[in-house]
Structure formats: C-alpha cells, structure tokens
Amino acid sequence: EDVGSAVARVGAVWLALVLGLIVLPSALGVSLGISEAYMWVLVKTLEWATIRIEKGIKKPQPQILKAPATNGIIERDETPMEKEIARLHRVDFEFSDIFYFCRKGFEAIVDDEVTQRFSSEELVSWNLLTRTNVNFHYISLRLTVVWVIGVIVRYCFLLPLRFTLAAIGITSMIVGTTIVGQLPNSSLKNYLSELVHLTCSRILVRALSGTIRYHNRENKPQKGGICVANHTSPIDAIILTNDGCYAMVGQVHGGLMGVIQRATVKACPHVWFERSEIKDRHLVTERLREHVADKSKLPILIFPEGTCINNTSVMMFKKGSFEIGGTIYPVAIKYDPQFGDAFWNSSKYNIVSYLLRIMTSWAIVCNVWYMPPMVRKEGEDAVQFANRVRSAIARQGGLTELPWDGGLKRAKVKDTFKEEQQKNYSKMLVRNGSIG
C-alpha cells in the first residue's frame, strides 16, 4: 500500500510538472526557454562528438566525414542512348549494342536513383544515434560513455516524457473536437475547432522536441485554396498544423487513427474517403472541388507524392490535386537529419515502430518555407502544372527533383517505361537504315 501511494504521488508530481512546464505554455503559444536550452546543450554535445571522431581516426579518411556513403559507388554518364552506343554512324546492328543495356541494368542493381530514396538518409557525421551512420566504429572510451549516457537520457527520460505529452495531445484532440462537434455550424464553432487543432498540434510538436522555423509567413495558405507539400513523414501534417489549420485529405483508417478521424471530422471539414471511394478518381476530384469552391472552408492539405520520400528528393506529383482548380499554395519541408531521422519507411516499419524511433531521437528540427501562390496557366495541362509546382518546391527545399512515381516503393516499374526504351532503340535503327 505504501509503495502504491508513493508511485501515485510520483505520478501526480510528474504529471503536474509536465502540465505546468510544457503543456500549458505550449497551449498558450509561449516558451519558457527549456527547449532552447536543451537544443543548445545538444548542439554543443554533437559538435564535441564530431571533433572526437575526427581526432580518433588514426588514418584520415575525409570521405567518411565529408561525403555520404552512397556517393561515388558507381560513375554515371547521363548522356542519351544515341551518344552512348558507339555504332551510330554504321548501318548494321551489332551484338555489342546489348552492353549499353547491360551496363544500365547493373547500375540500377548496384545503386539506382529511385530505391535509395526509400531508405534513411546517410549522415555525413555520426550524431550519437546508432542507426544513423554505418561508418562509425569504436573511437574512444570517452565517446562511448557519452553515447551510453545519451541512450539512458533518451530512453529513460525523454521517451516517458514524450509519451506522456503525446497521450495528452491525442486525448485532448479527441475530447476537444468531439465537444466542439456537438455545436451547430457557426463562426464560433469554426473558431473553437481551429483553437483545438492548433493547441493540440503544439502539444504534439513538444512531444517530438520539435524546433520548427517557418519562413515567409506572408505566403501562408488561405481559405478556399490547396496547400501542397513534399512528404517525408506522417508528422508533416502536425508540423504544418502547428502554424495554421488545414482540412486533411486521406483514407479512412481503423484503430486509434480511425477514432481521431471520426472525432475531428465532426468539428472540422476534413475529407476522409473509404477505401472503395478513393479508387474512384472522379468522385475524389468532385468532393475536393466542392470543398475548394466554399471560400469559408479551411485550405486543403495534400501530399501529391502519395508516399514518404527520405528527405533528399521530391518525386512525381500525381496530377489529381492539380485538376481541381483554384489556387495552389506550395510548401517546402526540409528536416535536419543531424538530430533525428524523420523519414518513415512504411514498407519496413509499422507506425508503432516508427513512432518509437522518432520519440527516441534527439529532436525533430526542420525548416518550412511558405511559397508564393501558383495558378494554372492558360494552355497548361495538369501534369505540366504539377511538374512546375514540384520544381519550385525542390528548388526552395534544396531537394533533388526526380520524375519517378513514389509508388515504386511497393510496385514494379510499369511496362510502358520499358516499352519507351524499346521504341527509342527501334527508332535509332530505323533512322540509321538498319531496319527497312
């Protein structure tokens, strides 16, 4: 009985401290300086660790600390097929032509530019997280001791703290939106809904030890518009909602996510689709168009890539979001991998494993750029508009722009891509007189 009462007292004190020092200030949008102090100590520690690693390497190997491990595995020559096949000025087909295709195949197997975007970004220097740099080996006892202390801090203090904050944030979201959802539609209901979403998102950002820098706030998405952003993690939505409210678009889920969806949609006009509905492109487009037509509704938040990419690239934007009409508000999100890997490899980790990895990282640090609104030009089709928006986001975020569909994370390359290469080669043969 004494042990139980002691545990209860400790729990009450713990909860009071969390509520007083973190939850209440975050709900009010103020900071007590705790996060800033934590980040200062963390930066100094990582700087010290980097210096120790550099000094501990007996044989200097600059490429380990100055270049990601994935660079330089193979040398690529990006010249087109016509220039790479040496027999262009001849007439007859030669057996050596197959070597071009063989080499391209080997390059793709060793280090293609698509699948590497679905694995965690390799860091230039180790950040005292065991999963972030394969080049790290034992350097010194002092560095190992610091790493062990870091493990204890992350798992024995930060993880319980973040779990508590996450539980408070999610519970507040469900309870708050359920209560607000009972009110009749009015400006008061909209105001309270936005207040609940903002407050709970701020608590959830604190649960991630989030440090977010928002740039060009004058370009923030407006009501009746469509916000499109590159996609790295499920927490992208929380990062953006921390600075403003959006109507989410997505598939209906079960479990805890389903409970949150059903509660929030009562208070805010989110657009959730059943699995059978989301396959009907015309139905999805029509519902989104109806939402955008109402200028009193929150801007829609869409991630046109359709899957998470590893914070280094922007892949193909699906054209559906750009067929709706209205104003597009591009947003670029770039995470700092030095403090934690925000990328979710959904084909490798389930959501629980992913959240555990996030909550045992040092922090989530990122930059968010609001970009000037964009509209579809006259004579521009949806694909061209999507590519223009994607290019703008890639430039602003310092990301590599790739034309590939993010669906390749789980699907094979479409036959049309293979047929395109076959057609290009056959056109060469016809043009050079080898055929006909």
KOLKOLMAR-505527 format. One record per residue: residue in three letters; x, y, z of N, C-alpha, C, O in turn. Coordinates in steps of 0.05 Angstrom, whole numbers, plus 5000, padded with zeros to 4 digits. Example, Ala and Ser with C-alpha at 12.3 -4.5 7.8 and 13.67 -1.06 7.14 Angstrom:
2
ALA526448865156524649105156526449345156528549345169SER525749555142527349795143525850015157526850235161
This chain:
436
GLU501749765000500050005000501750255000501250444986ASP503950255016505750475017507150514990507450744981VAL507850294977509150314951507250434931507950594914GLY504750344932502750444913502250744917501950884897SER502050824941501551114946503951284938503651504928ALA506451164942508851314933508951344903509551554892VAL508151124889508051134860506051334851506551484832ALA503751344864501651534857502551814861501951994845ARG503951864883504952134888507052224867506952444857VAL508852034860510852094840509452154813510252334799GLY507451984807505952034782504552304782504452434761ALA503352374804502052634806503952864803503353064789VAL506252844815508353054813509253074784509553294773TRP509752844772510752834744508652964726509453124709LEU506152894729504053004712503753304716503353454697ALA503953394741503753674747506053834734505554054723LEU508453724736510753864723510453874693510954084680VAL509553654681509153644652507053844643507353994624LEU504753854658502654034652503454324656502854504639GLY504854384678505554654684507854774668507755004660LEU509854604662512254704649512254664618513654804604ILE510554484608510554434579507854464567507554624548VAL505854324577503254324564501954604564501154704543LEU501754734587500554994589501955204572500655344557PRO504655224574506055424557505655364527505255554511SER505755114519505355044491502555104482502155204459ALA500555054499497755124492497455424488495855504471LEU498855584503498655874501500555984480500456224474GLY502155814468504055904447506456054457507556224443VAL507256004482509556144494511655934501511155694502SER514156024505516355844512517755944537518156174541LEU518355754554519855814579522855794575524355844594GLY523755724551526555714545527755434550530155394547ILE526155244558527154974564528054844538530254724537SER526454854517527154734491529754864480531454724470GLU529955124482532255264472534855174487536955134474ALA534655144513536955054529537654774522540054704519TYR535654604518536254324511537654314484539554164480MET536654464464537854464438540754574439542454474424TRP541254774455543954884458545854664468548054634457VAL545054524489546754314501547154094480549353984477LEU545054024465545153814445547153884423548753724415VAL546954124413548754214391551654204400553354114386LYS552154314424554954304435555954024438558353964432THR554253844447555053564451555753434424557753294422LEU554053474404554553354378557053474365558553334351GLU557453734369559953854358562453724371564353664358TRP562253684397564553564412564953274401567253194397ALA562753124397562952854388564252844360565852664354THR563553034342564653034315567653084316569152954302ILE568453264334571353324337572853084347575053014338ARG571652944367572852694378573152484356575152334355ILE571152454339571252254318573452324298575052144290GLU573652574291575752654272578552604283580352524269LYS578852664309581452624322582052324326584352234326GLY579952164329580251884335580951714311581851484314ILE580451814287581151664263584151684258585151894251LYS585451454262588451454260589351514232591251664227LYS587951384212588651434184586451614173584251524169PRO587151864168585052044158583651944133584951864113GLN581051934135579351854112577252064108574952034117PRO577852284093576052504091573252424080571252544087GLN573252214063570652144051568652044072566252064067ILE569651944095567751844115566252074128563852044134LEU567652294132566452514146565452734128563952914136LYS566252734103565652954085563752884062562953054047ALA563052634060561252554038559552314047560652134060PRO557052314039555352084046556451834033557751844012ALA555851604047557051354038555951264011557151103997THR553551364003552351273978553651403954553151313931ASN555151623957556351763934558851613925560351503940GLY559151613898561651503887561751203884563851103878ILE559551063889559650773886560050703857561650523850ILE558650843839558950803811559151073797558051263807GLU560451073775560651323759558551313738558451123721ARG556751513737554651523718555251723696556251943701ASP554651643671554851833649552051863638550851683626GLU550852103643548052153637547552233608545452343602THR549352173589548852233561546752043550546451823560PRO545252133530543051973520543951723505546351693499MET542051553500542651293487544151333461545951183455GLU543251523444544451563418547451613419548951523402LYS548351753440551151823442552751603455555151573451GLU551351433471552851223485553350973468555350833473ILE551650923449552150693432553950773409553250953393ALA556350663408558450763392558050713362559450843346ARG556150543353556050473325553950643310552950563289LEU553450883320551351053308551851103278549951123263HIS554351133270554851213242555050973224555650993200ARG554550733236554450493219551550423212549750543222VAL551250233195548650163185547549913199545149903205ASP549249713203548249453213548149443244549649583258PHE546349283253546149223282548649073291549548893277GLU549749143314551948993325551248873352549748993368PHE552448643357551848503382552748663407551648633428SER554748833403555848993425553849203435554149313457ASP551649243420549649433429548449353456547549523472ILE548349093461547049003486548649083510547549093533PHE551249153507552849223530551749483543551949513567TYR550749663527549549913538547349843557547249953579PHE545549673549543249603565544149433590542949463611CYS546149263586547149113609548349293630547849263654ARG549849493621551149673640549049833655549249873679LYS547049933641544850073654543449903674542649993696GLY543149643668541849463687543549423711542549423734PHE546149383708547949353730548049593748548049573773GLU548049833735548050083751545550093768545650183792ALA543250023757540750033772540749833795539649893816ILE541949603791542049403813543949503835543249473859VAL546249613828548149693848547249933864547349943888ASP546250143849545550393863543750553845544650753833ASP541250483844539450633826538450883842538750903866GLU537451073827536651333839533851333851533051543861VAL532451113849529751103860529650973887528751093907THR530450713889530150573914531750683937531050653960GLN533950823930535550943952534051173965534851253987ARG531951273952530351493964528351373984527051533998PHE528251113986526350984005527850864029526750694043SER530350944033531850864056532951114070533151324058SER533551084096534251314112536751454100538551324090GLU536751714103538951874093541451824109541351834134GLU543651774096546151724109547451984117547752164101LEU548252014143549352264153552252294146553752094143VAL553152544144555952604140557552534165559752424162SER556552594188557952534213556052414233553652474233TRP557052244250555452094269554152284290555552474299ASN551652244297550252414316549552274342547652344355LEU551052064349550751914373548151754374547251674395LEU546951704350544751514347545851284331546851324309THR545551044341546850814329545950754300547350624285ARG543550854293542350784268542950984246541750964224THR544651184251544851404231547451414216547751584198ASN549351244221551851254206553250984207554150904228VAL553350844184554450584183557550584185558850384189ASN558650824182561550844182562750864210565250844213PHE561050894230562150934257563250664268561950464267HIS565550684280566850464294567750574321567750814326TYR568650394339569650474365571850674362573850624348ILE571650904375573651114374575151144400577551124401SER573651184422574851224448572951164470570451154466LEU573951114494572251054517570551294524568151264531ARG571651534522570151774530567651804512565551864521LEU568051764486565851784467563751574472561351624470THR564551334478562751114484561151174509558751114510VAL562451284530561051364554558851564549556651544559VAL559551764532557551974525555251844510552951924514TRP555851654492553651524478551851364497549351374494VAL552951234517551451084536549651274553547351214558ILE550751494561549251694576546851794558544651824568GLY547451834532545351914514543151714512540751784511VAL543851454511541851244510540051254535537551234533ILE541251284558539751304583537851544583535551514591VAL538851774574537252014574534951974554532652054561ARG535451864531533351844510531151644518528851694514TYR532051414529530051204535528851224563526551144567CYS530251334582529251334610528051604618526551624637PHE528651824603527452084609525852194586523452254589LEU527052224563525652344540523352174531521152284525LEU523651914529521551734519519051754537516851794526PRO519251714563516851744580515652024579513152044578LEU517352234578516252504576514752544550512552654550ARG515852454528514552484502512052314500510052404488PHE512152074511509751914511507452044527505152034518THR508152164549506152304565504952534550502552574550LEU506652694537505752924521503952834498501952954492ALA504852614484503252514462500552424471498552474458ALA500452284494497852184504496052424511493652414506ILE497252634523495652874530494653004504492253084503GLY496453034484495653164460493453014444491553144435ILE493752754442491752594427489152594442486952624430THR489252554469486752544484485352814482482852834479SER486853034484485653304482484453344455482253464452MET485753244434484653274407481953124404480053234393ILE481852874414479352724412477152844428474852884418VAL477652914453475653024471474753304461472353364460GLY476753474454476153744445474453754420472453894419THR475253604399473753604374470953474377469053554364THR470753274395468153154400466253354412463853364404ILE467153504432465453704445464753924425462454004423VAL466754034410466254244391464354144369462654294359GLY464653894362462953774341459953774347458353754329GLN459253804373456453804381455154074376452654094377LEU456754284372455654554368454554574340455454444321PRO452554754336451454804309453554954293455155094304ASN453354914267455255054249455055354252452855464248SER457255474258457355764262460255854262462055694262SER460656114262463356224264464656154290467156114291LEU463056134312464156054338465255764337467355704347LYS463755584324464655314321467255294306469055144313ASN467455444284469855444268472255544284474455444282TYR471755764300473955874316474855674337477255634340LEU472955544351473755354372475155114359476955004371SER474255024336475454794322478354854316480154694321GLU478855094304481655174298483255194323485655124323LEU482155294345483555324370484355054381486655024390VAL482554854380483154584390485354464373487254344384HIS485154484346487154364328489954494333491954354335LEU490054754335492554894339493854814366496154754368THR492154824387493154764414494254474416496454434426CYS492754284406493654004407496053954390497853794397SER496254084367498554054350501054164363503254044361ARG500754384378503054494392504054304414506454274418ILE502154174427502953974448504353744435506353644445LEU503353644412504553424398507353494387509153324387VAL507753744379510453824370512353824393514653744390ARG511453904417513153884441513753594447515953534458ALA511853414441512353134446514553024428515752814434LEU515253164407517353084389519953244393521853224378SER519853414414522053614418522553764392524753804383GLY520353854380520453984354521454264355520654424372THR523354334338524254604333523754664304525154564287ILE521854844299521054894271521455194265520655364280ARG522555244242522955514232521155554208521455424187TYR519255734211517455794189518356054174518956254187HIS518656034148519656254132517356364114515656214105ASN517456624109515556754091512656704098511056604082ARG511956764123509256724132507156884117504756824118GLU507957084102506057244087504857074064502757144053ASN506156844058505156674036503456434047502956244033LYS502756444073501256224084498656164068497356344059PRO497955904066495555834051493055964062492755994086GLN491356054044488856184051486456004047486655804034LYS484256074060481855914058480855894029481156094013GLY479855664021479055623994481255543975480855503951GLY483655513986485955433969486855143975485655003991ILE488955063961490054793964493054823971494554933956CYS493754713994496554714003497854443994496854234002VAL499954453979501354203971504254223981505554433981ALA505253993991507853994003509253723997507853523992ASN511853723998513353473996512853314021512153414042HIS513153044019512352864040514652694050515852544034THR515352724075517552574087516452384109517552164113SER514452474123513552334148510652394153509552594144PRO509252214169506552284177506452534195504352654197ILE508652604207508652844225508753104208508553314220ASP508953084182508853324165506353484171506353724173ALA504153334174501553474179501553624206500453844208ILE502853504226502953634252504753874251504254084263ILE506953844236508854074233507454314221507754544230LEU505754264200504354484187502054594204501554834205THR500554404217498254494233499154644258497554794270ASN501654614266502754774288502655074283502755234301ASP502555144257502655424250500055524236499855754229GLY498155344232495655414220493955174214495054944213CYS491355204212489554974209489054904180489055084162TYR488754654174488154554147485954344149485554214169ALA484654304126482854074123484453844111485553874089MET484653624125486253404116484753234095482253224095VAL486153104078485052924058486452654061488852644062GLY484852444063486152174065484051954067481651994066GLN485151714070483451474071482651424100484051474119VAL480251324103479151244129480751014141481250814127HIS481651034166483250824179481650704202479550814210GLY482650484212481550364236483250434260485150594258GLY482650304283484250344307484250624317482250764314LEU486450704330486650964343486451184322485151394326MET487651144298487551344277484651394268483851614263GLY483051174267480251194259478651354280476851504273VAL479251314306477951464327478451754324476651924326ILE480951824319481752114315480352224291479352454292GLN480252074269478952174245475952234249474952434241ARG474652044262471752074267471152314286469052444283ALA472952354305472552584323473052844310471553034313THR475252864295476053124283474153214260473753444257VAL473053014246471353094223468753214233467353354217LYS467953174258465553294269465953594273464053744272ALA468453674279468953954285470154104261469954344260CYS471353964242472754094220472153944194471953694195PRO471854084172471053944147473453794134474153854111HIS474553604148476553434135475153264114472753214115VAL476753164095475653004073476752724075478952674066TRP475252534088476152264091474652084071472252104067PHE476151904058474951724037475051434047477051354060GLU472951284040473051004044474950874023475450994003ARG475950634029477850504011476550473983477950503963SER473950413982472650373956472350633941472450643916GLU471950853956471651113944474151223932474151353911ILE476351183946478951313938479951203911481551333899LYS478950973903479650873876478151013854478950993831ASP475951143861474351293841475451573839474751753855ARG477151623820478551883817476552113813476952333824HIS474552063798472552273792471052353817470552593822LEU470352153834469052213859470752383878469852573890VAL473352303880475152453897475452733887475352923903THR475852763861476253033849473753213854474053443861GLU471453093851468953243855468653343884467853573888ARG469153163903468953243931470953463938470253643953LEU473353443928475353643933474653913920475054123931ARG473553893896472654133882470454283897470454523898GLU468654123908466454243924467554383949466654603957HIS469654263961470854383985472254643978471854843991VAL473754643956475254883948473355113940473955343944ALA471055043929469055243920467955403943467155633939ASP468055293967467055433991469355584003471055464017LYS469455853999471656014008471756054038473656174049SER469755954053469755974082471155734095471655734119LYS471655524079472855284090475955304090477155444074LEU477155154108480055154111481455054086480254894071PRO483855144080485355034057485854734060486354634082ILE485654604038486154314037489154264038490654404024LEU490054074054492853994055493153724040491953524048ILE494853724019495253484003498253433999499753623996PHE498953184000501753103994501652943968501152703968PRO502153083945501752963919503552723912502952573894GLU505752693927507452463921506152203928506751993916GLY504352213948502851973955504251783973503051583982THR506751823979508351653997510651814009511252033999CYS511951714029514151864042516751814028517451594021ILE518252034023520852024010522852124030522252274049ASN525352034028527252054050528652324054530952324062ASN527252544050528352804058530652904040531953104046THR531152754018533252844000532152923973533453053957SER529652843967528652873940525652933940524252903960VAL524753023917521853053911521352883887522552923866MET519452703889518752523867516152613853515052823861MET515252463834513052553817510552623833509752483851PHE509452853826506852943838504552823821504552863797LYS502752693834500452593820498652823812498253013827LYS497552803787496253043776493453103787492453313783GLY492252913803489552953812489153203828487153343825SER491153283844490953523861490853773844489953983853PHE491953753820492253993803490054003782490054193765GLU488153813782485853823764483453963777481454013764ILE483654003803481354113818480754393811478454473811GLY482854553805482554833801483154993826483654873847GLY482955253825483555413848486555483851488155413833THR487155603873489955693878491555483893490555373913ILE493955433884495755243897497755403914499055593904TYR498055313938499955443957502255233962501855063979PRO504455253948506655063953508055103979508455333988VAL508854883992510354904017512554694016512154464009ALA514954784022517354604023518054544052518254724068ILE518454294058519254204085521854054083522153874067LYS523754144099526454014099527253974128527554154143TYR527653714135528553644162531553644164532953594145ASP532553704188535353694194536053414205535353364228PRO537253244189537752964198539752934221540152724232GLN541153154227543153144249541953064276543252944292PHE539453144280538153104306536252864307535452774328GLY535452764284533652534283532652484255532352674239ASP532152234249531252164222528252164222526951984234ALA527052354208524152374207522852204186520452164187PHE524352094168523251934146521951674156523051534172TRP519551624145518151374152518251184128517051234107ASN519850974131519850764111517650564117517950364131SER515250624107512850474114512950184104511350024114SER514650124085514849844075516649684094516749434091LYS518049814113519849674131518849684160519249494175TYR517749914168516949954196513950014197512850164181ASN512549894217509749974221509750244237511850344245ILE507350354240507250624252508150624281509250824290VAL507750404296508650404324511650404325512850554341SER512950234309515950234308517050504300519050594311TYR515750624280516650884271516551094293518351244297LEU514251104307513951304328515851254351516851444363LEU516551004356518550944377521251054368522751154385ARG521951024343524451134333524551434335526551554342ILE522251554328522051854329522351954358523852144363MET521051814376520951904404523551844419523951934441THR525251684407527851624420530151764405532451704410SER529451944386531452114373531952354391530552404411TRP533952504383534652744399532452954397531553064417ALA531653014373529653214369528753214339530053074323ILE526653354333525753394305526153684299524753864310VAL527953734281528654014273528154034243529053874228CYS526654244235526054274207525554564200524954724217ASN525754614174525054874162522654844145522354644130VAL520855034146518455034129518355304114518455514126TRP518255284088518055524071515355544058514555364043TYR513855754064511355824050512155964025513556164025MET511155874002511955983976509656143964507356093971PRO510256323946508056483933506056303920506756093908PRO503456373921501456203908501856183878502956353865MET500955953868501255903839498555813828496955683841VAL497955893803495555823789496255703762498455743752ARG494455543752494855413727494755613704492855763701LYS496855603687496955793665495155703642494355473640GLU494555883625492955823602494455633583496755683576GLY493155423575494455223557496155023572497354843559GLU496355043598497954853614496154633624494154683637ASP496954383619495354163630496154103658498054213669ALA494653913671495053853700497853743705499053803726VAL498853583687501553463691503653673690505553673707GLN503553853671505454073669505354253693507454343703PHE502954313703502654483726503854343751505154473767ALA503354083754504453923776507453933776508753963797ASN508653903752511553893750512754173756514854193768ARG511254383749512254653755512254703785514154823796VAL510154623799509954653827512154483841513454573860ARG512454233832514554063843517354183841518854173860SER517954293817520554413813521054653832523254683843ALA518954803837519155033855519754943884521355053898ILE518354733893518754623920521554503922522854543943ALA522454363902525154243903527254453905529154423920ARG527054663889529054883890529055013917531255063928GLN526755073928526655213954527755033977529055133995GLY527054783976527954603998530754483994531654334011GLY532054543972534654423966534454123962536253973971LEU532354033949531853753945532353673916532053843898THR533053423912533453323884530753263872529053143885GLU530353353847527853303833528053053816529753043799LEU526252863820526252613805523552573792521452633804PRO523552473767521052433753519552183760517352133749TRP520652013778519451753783517051763801516851943818ASP515351573798512951543815513751423842515051213843GLY512951553864513551443890512351173895513151033914GLY510351103879509150833882511050603877510450373883LEU513450673865515450463861516550343887517950143887LYS515850473909516650363935515550083939516749913951ARG513150043928511749783932511049643905510349413906ALA511249783883510449673858512749653839514849773843LYS512449493818514549463797514249683777512149813775VAL516349723762516349923740514249843720514049613712LYS512750043711510649993691511849893665514049983658ASP510349733651511349633625511749863605513349843587THR510250083608510550303590513350423590514350523570PHE514650423614517350523615519250353599521050453586LYS518950093601520649903586520149943556521949943540GLU517549963549516849993521517950253509518650263486GLU518150453526519250713516522150683508523050783487GLN523750533524526550483516526750313491528450363474GLN525050123488524949953464524350123440525550083419LYS522350303442521650473420523950653412524450693388ASN525350773432527550943426529750803410530950913392TYR530250553419532350403405531550323377533150343358SER528950253373528050173347528050413328528650393304LYS527450653339527450893322530350953312530751033290MET532350893329535150933321535850743298537050833279LEU534950493300535550303279534250383253535450363232VAL531750473255530350553230531650803218532050813194ARG532350993235533651233225536351193212537051323193ASN537850993223540450933212540450733190542550673179GLY538150633183537950453160538350163166538449993148SER538550083192538949803199536449643194536549403189ILE534049773195531549643190530249773166530050023165GLY529249613147527949723123529949833104529249933082
